[in-house]
Structure formats: C-alpha cells, structure tokens
Amino acid sequence: MRLLPTKSMKPGMKLAKTIYNDQGRPLISEGIPVTARMISRLQQLNVTYVYIEDARTKDIYVPTLISDKVRKKAISTITDTFKLLESEKKLSKWFVMDQSSKELKRLINHLLTDMKSSEEVATLLTDVYIHDNYVFTHSLNVTLYALSIGLKLGLPQKDLEILGLGGMLHDIGKMQIPAEILHKPGKLTSEEFIEMKKHTTYGYDVLRNMHTIPLLVAHCAFQHHERLNGSGYPRGVKKDDIHIFAKILAVADVFDAVTSHRIYRNAMLPHEGLELLYAGSESLYEPAIIEAFRKSVAIYPFGLTVTLNDGRKGLVVGQNKDLTERPIIRIIEVEGSEIETPYDVNLKDYLDISIVDCEKQDSMSAVS
C-alpha cells in the first residue's frame, strides 16, 4: 500500500485502508475504487492523506499502535465523559467526573497493555478517522503520544497511569468554551483567543475538586500550554515550575495539532511536525522529551514516497526502532525511470544516504 496525498488521487484507485468516522463506523471501505465525487468529498472533509493499493508494496503491513476495538472504546469513553460534563450543571460536574474516572483509568490500562505488547513506533497520521469533534480524537491522540514518550523515558506504571489520565482530560476545560469559538473554522480574533486560553483554567478548576482524580491530572490541564521560556499560558511560568507531565503533554499536544486534518490547514507530515518541535527545543520544549518522542514516532510513515540524496525514489516499507529518521526504503525509480524489480535499502546501514524530499500535500497555513 502507498500513502498518497488526496490531491494526487485519481478515479479508479482503490483504498488500502478503510476510512472511519470517530465512532469507528466505516465511511469508505478498503478495496473500493474511488470516484471523482468520493475524492472531492474526502478533500471537503479535510482528509490530507489516504492509503491506496499499490502492487509494489502489497506485501507491506501497516501496523497500528492500538487495536481498533480499544480505539473505538477510547473515543466513546472520552466523548461520553466530555459531553456529560458539558451538559451537566455546575453542582453535578463532580458527580459526573467521579463516575467517569473509573472507566477512564481502566481505559488507560488497556492502552498501556496494547502499547507495551507492541514493538511498533507511534504513527497516527495514517489512521484516518473523520471526526465530528476534533477535541475528542485529539484527546486520544495526545494520550497515545504522551504514553509513548513516558514509556521511552522509563516512567513507572503509576506515573504512566496519571500521565495517561492527564492526556485524556487535558482539554476538558474546552467544554466550557462557547461553541462558536471552539468550532470556529478560521483564525480566532484576539478576543476569542483570550477566551480560548481560559480552557486551561476551566479544566483545572473542574479536575482539582474531583476526589477520584489525582491532583497532578488537574495540573496537566492547567500547564500543558506553558513553555520553558515563560511565553506560555495561563501563568507564564518557566522551566522547573512546569511539571514534567505538562512538558510531555506540550510536545504531544503540538505534534498532534500540526499533523491532524483541520479545516483551516492541511496536516503536516510527521517529520515536519518534529522539525517544528526541534525549532522550539530549549526555548519552548524540553530537549530530552523531544528526543524521546523522536525515538517513539514514525517520522516517515509506511507507504510515503520519498526522494533520496542520490536521486533515487522509493516508498517507506519498514521502520528502525530508535532510528525512526532512517527507515527502510523500497526503491522504485532510478535516474527518473521506474525500475522493473524494486529493491529495499535500509538507511540504517547506509549513513551516506538520506531522505531529501517526500510527496506531500501543499501547506495552507501555520498552526494557530
């Protein structure tokens, strides 16, 4: 299978991976030839990349970080918790969260079990889910990325459970943001952004009063937009005044934001998102956390078309653990011409060869 920007799709191509809504129901199933109308619809839904069938890589299996069953359960639990909190009156919010916290903790343990038993690096860009509410899908993705970092850093089980819960609930305060601001398709005005930033305080105020939620989870909601140089919010604290869980969530939160399909911009590829994080290393984000994340995420996803520094073109067909910037490439083109017999090159074994370009959707604007 090959990862292709939707702008490059042609009628008659067959999807190699089913596209789901965020309840886990298929929207377009794999193996079905797409029509021009389907392609147009995918672009309208802001789907930036899809997998299509490709004879040269039909033997490649694209792994998932967690099972579809666990993902579906996770989205359902997050959605129910957030929506209940949104609909309940202030005095009953504590009851809602106390009831939901046990289910959320069970969910975190399911995720950790799946992730610990998998040898795969995190790659969520290619799990195409059309979401009705970005906050819910984002909350799960941030949790998965944060847990990947935590596992790479060797955090103990108890800390991983708290970190996971912090990831799930880091944006819970957005349920108190007016819908016209939260779901605005374009850039926020300065007044709207001031209101949006309050979600950190709203989330903290709700979570810190929950008897069944560790206080550190409330601080995850409070601090995940703080930055090392004090340029973040809501308090503008610096370095050691930011809890390590919030520092981890800051990296996971930004990476998922820029690599997700959004109405106002196309998704970045993982290596572009990582470059954005490295640009803020030491000033905005903890270098050790970025480095742990680099080892945890598939920088060049399976099926991506890349160009090497010697001019050859190929498709990513394998990953090297802890060396995700040097994947295994199946060469399909040499000196501008397709070759009859593709062959694999493991960039781990050829340090003089590097990726210099890749097929990608044109960017629209930077993340806000």
C-alpha positions in Angstrom: 0.0 0.0 0.0 1.1 3.5 -0.7 0.4 6.7 1.3 -0.9 9.4 -1.1 -2.0 13.0 -0.7 -5.7 13.2 -1.6 -4.8 16.0 -4.1 -2.8 13.3 -6.0 -5.7 10.7 -6.1 -7.2 9.6 -9.4 -10.6 8.0 -10.0 -10.4 4.2 -10.0 -7.7 4.0 -7.3 -8.6 1.6 -4.5 -8.3 2.4 -0.9 -6.0 0.1 1.0 -7.2 1.2 4.5 -10.8 1.9 5.4 -11.7 5.4 6.4 -13.8 5.6 9.6 -15.9 8.2 11.4 -14.9 8.9 15.0 -17.4 6.3 16.3 -15.4 3.7 14.4 -18.0 3.2 11.6 -16.7 2.7 8.0 -17.3 5.7 5.7 -15.4 4.3 2.7 -14.2 0.7 2.8 -10.9 -0.6 1.6 -10.8 -2.3 -1.8 -13.5 0.0 -3.3 -12.5 2.1 -6.4 -12.9 5.7 -5.6 -14.8 8.1 -7.9 -14.1 11.7 -8.6 -17.0 12.6 -6.3 -15.5 10.5 -3.4 -12.2 12.2 -3.9 -13.8 15.6 -3.8 -15.7 14.6 -0.7 -12.5 13.5 1.1 -10.9 16.8 0.3 -14.0 18.7 1.6 -13.7 16.7 4.8 -10.1 17.9 5.0 -8.6 14.4 4.7 -5.0 15.1 3.7 -3.6 11.6 3.2 -5.0 8.1 2.4 -3.6 4.7 1.7 -4.2 3.3 -1.7 -3.4 -0.2 -3.1 0.0 -0.4 -4.8 1.3 -3.6 -6.4 4.9 -2.7 -5.5 4.1 -2.7 -1.8 1.2 -5.2 -1.5 3.3 -7.2 0.9 3.6 -4.4 3.4 1.5 -4.5 6.5 1.0 -1.1 8.2 0.8 -1.7 12.0 -1.5 0.2 14.3 -0.4 1.4 17.8 -3.6 0.2 19.4 -6.4 -2.2 18.2 -9.5 -0.8 16.5 -11.5 -2.2 19.4 -9.6 -0.3 22.0 -9.6 2.9 19.9 -13.3 2.7 19.4 -13.8 2.2 23.2 -11.5 5.1 24.0 -13.2 7.6 21.7 -16.6 6.5 23.1 -15.5 6.9 26.7 -13.8 10.3 26.1 -16.9 11.6 24.1 -19.3 10.4 26.8 -17.3 12.0 29.6 -16.8 15.3 27.9 -20.4 15.6 26.7 -21.8 14.7 30.1 -19.6 17.4 31.7 -20.7 19.9 29.0 -24.4 19.2 29.6 -24.5 18.9 33.4 -25.0 21.9 35.7 -22.0 23.0 37.8 -23.1 21.3 41.0 -23.2 17.9 39.3 -19.9 18.1 37.4 -18.2 16.4 40.4 -20.6 13.5 40.3 -20.1 13.1 36.5 -16.3 13.0 36.7 -16.3 10.8 39.8 -18.4 8.3 37.8 -16.3 8.6 34.7 -12.9 8.4 36.3 -13.0 4.6 37.0 -13.8 3.9 33.3 -11.0 6.3 32.2 -8.5 4.6 34.5 -9.4 1.2 33.1 -9.1 2.6 29.6 -5.6 3.9 30.3 -4.5 0.5 31.5 -5.9 -1.1 28.3 -3.9 1.4 26.2 -0.8 0.7 28.1 -1.3 -3.1 27.7 -1.6 -2.7 24.0 1.3 -0.4 23.7 3.7 -2.4 25.9 2.9 -5.6 23.9 3.6 -3.8 20.6 7.1 -3.2 19.2 5.7 -0.6 16.8 6.5 3.1 16.8 3.7 5.6 17.0 2.1 6.5 13.7 -1.4 8.1 13.9 -1.3 10.3 10.8 -2.3 7.3 8.7 -5.2 6.2 10.9 -7.9 8.1 9.0 -10.9 9.0 11.2 -13.3 11.7 10.2 -14.3 13.4 13.5 -17.4 15.3 14.4 -15.5 17.0 17.2 -11.7 17.4 17.0 -11.3 17.7 20.8 -12.3 14.0 21.4 -10.0 12.5 18.8 -7.2 14.9 19.7 -7.5 13.9 23.4 -6.9 10.2 22.5 -4.0 11.0 20.1 -2.3 13.2 22.7 -2.7 10.4 25.3 -1.1 7.9 22.9 1.8 10.2 22.1 2.3 11.1 25.7 2.3 7.5 26.8 4.8 6.7 24.0 7.1 9.3 25.4 6.6 8.2 29.0 7.4 4.6 28.1 10.6 5.7 26.3 11.6 7.8 29.3 11.1 4.7 31.5 8.4 6.2 33.8 6.9 3.8 36.3 3.5 2.3 35.9 1.8 4.6 38.4 3.2 7.7 36.7 2.1 6.4 33.3 -1.4 6.0 34.5 -1.5 9.6 35.8 0.1 10.9 32.6 -2.4 9.0 30.5 -5.3 10.4 32.5 -3.8 13.8 32.2 -3.7 13.3 28.4 -7.3 12.2 28.3 -8.5 15.2 30.3 -6.0 17.9 29.3 -8.6 19.7 27.2 -11.7 19.0 29.4 -12.0 22.8 30.0 -12.8 23.4 26.3 -16.3 22.1 27.1 -16.9 25.5 28.8 -15.7 27.5 25.8 -18.6 28.9 23.6 -19.2 26.5 20.7 -18.9 29.4 18.1 -15.3 29.9 19.3 -14.4 26.3 19.9 -15.5 25.1 16.5 -14.6 28.3 14.5 -13.2 27.2 11.2 -10.8 30.1 10.8 -8.3 32.1 12.8 -9.6 33.4 16.2 -9.7 37.1 16.9 -7.6 38.4 19.8 -10.7 38.5 22.0 -11.7 35.0 21.0 -8.2 33.7 21.7 -8.2 35.2 25.2 -11.4 33.3 25.8 -10.0 30.1 24.3 -6.9 30.3 26.6 -9.2 30.1 29.6 -9.8 26.4 28.9 -6.7 25.6 30.9 -8.1 27.3 34.0 -11.5 25.9 33.5 -10.1 22.4 33.2 -8.0 22.9 36.4 -10.9 24.2 38.4 -13.1 21.2 37.5 -10.4 18.5 38.0 -8.8 19.7 41.2 -12.0 19.2 43.1 -12.5 15.6 41.9 -11.9 13.1 44.7 -11.1 10.3 42.3 -8.8 12.3 40.1 -5.2 12.8 41.2 -4.3 16.5 41.6 -1.5 16.1 39.1 -4.1 15.5 36.4 -5.5 18.9 37.1 -2.1 20.4 36.7 -1.8 18.7 33.3 -4.9 20.6 32.2 -3.5 23.8 33.8 0.0 23.7 32.5 0.0 22.0 29.1 0.3 25.3 27.3 3.1 26.7 29.5 6.5 27.0 27.8 10.1 26.8 29.1 10.8 30.4 28.4 7.7 31.7 30.1 5.9 32.6 26.9 3.0 30.1 27.5 -0.2 30.5 29.4 -2.2 30.8 31.7 0.6 31.9 34.2 3.7 32.2 32.1 5.7 30.0 34.4 9.2 28.8 33.3 11.3 25.6 33.3 11.3 23.8 36.7 8.0 25.4 37.6 6.3 23.3 34.9 5.6 19.7 35.9 7.3 17.1 33.7 3.9 15.6 32.8 2.8 19.0 31.4 6.1 19.3 29.5 5.4 15.9 27.9 1.8 16.9 27.0 3.0 20.1 25.5 5.1 18.1 23.0 2.3 15.6 22.3 -0.3 18.3 22.0 1.6 20.5 19.5 2.6 17.5 17.4 -0.9 16.1 17.1 -2.3 19.6 16.4 0.0 20.2 13.4 -0.2 16.6 12.0 -4.0 16.4 12.2 -6.5 17.2 9.5 -8.1 20.6 10.2 -10.5 22.9 8.2 -8.1 25.8 8.1 -4.9 24.0 7.1 -3.6 20.7 5.8 -1.8 18.2 8.0 1.9 18.3 8.2 3.9 15.1 7.8 5.4 13.8 11.0 9.0 14.9 10.1 7.7 18.4 9.5 6.0 18.4 12.9 9.1 17.1 14.5 11.1 19.9 12.9 8.7 22.4 14.4 9.3 20.9 17.8 13.1 20.9 17.4 12.9 24.6 16.4 11.4 25.2 19.9 13.9 23.0 21.7 15.2 24.5 25.0 13.2 27.7 24.4 9.7 26.1 24.4 10.0 22.4 24.8 12.3 20.1 26.9 15.0 18.7 24.6 15.1 15.3 26.4 11.3 14.9 25.8 11.6 15.8 22.1 14.4 13.2 21.8 12.3 10.5 23.5 9.5 11.4 21.2 11.7 11.2 18.1 12.5 7.6 19.0 8.8 6.8 19.6 7.1 8.2 16.5 7.3 7.1 12.8 8.9 10.2 11.3 8.4 8.9 7.8 5.1 6.8 7.8 4.7 3.5 5.9 4.0 3.9 2.2 5.3 7.5 2.0 7.0 8.3 -1.3 10.5 9.8 -0.7 13.4 11.1 -2.7 17.0 10.2 -1.6 20.0 12.4 -1.9 21.3 10.3 -4.8 18.2 10.9 -6.8 16.5 7.6 -6.3 12.8 7.5 -5.3 11.1 4.9 -3.2 8.4 4.0 -0.7 8.8 3.6 3.1 8.3 -0.1 3.8 9.8 -0.5 7.3 10.9 1.3 10.5 14.1 1.0 12.6 13.3 1.3 16.3 15.1 4.3 17.9 16.3 5.3 14.5 12.9 6.4 13.0 14.6 9.0 10.9 16.3 6.2 8.9 13.6 3.9 7.7 13.7 1.0 5.1 13.0 2.3 1.6 11.8 0.2 -1.4 13.5 1.8 -4.4 11.0 2.1 -7.4 12.7 4.8 -9.5 16.3 5.3 -10.6 17.6 8.2 -12.7 14.0 9.3 -13.3 12.7 6.0 -14.6 10.7 3.3 -12.9 12.6 0.0 -12.5 11.2 -3.4 -13.2 12.4 -5.0 -10.0 12.1 -2.8 -6.9 14.6 -3.5 -4.1 14.9 -2.4 -0.4 17.5 -0.2 1.1 17.8 0.1 4.9 19.0 3.6 5.6 20.4 2.4 9.0 23.1 0.6 7.0 23.9 3.4 4.6 24.7 6.6 6.6 25.8 8.5 3.5 22.2 8.1 2.1 19.5 10.4 3.4 15.9 11.5 2.6 15.8 14.9 1.0 12.2 15.2 -0.1 8.8 13.5 0.0 5.4 13.6 -1.6 3.2 15.8 0.4 0.1 17.9 0.4 0.7 21.6 0.0 0.7 23.5 3.2 -2.0 26.1 3.8 -1.0 28.0 6.9 0.8 27.6 10.1 -0.9 26.2 13.3 -2.6 28.8 15.4 
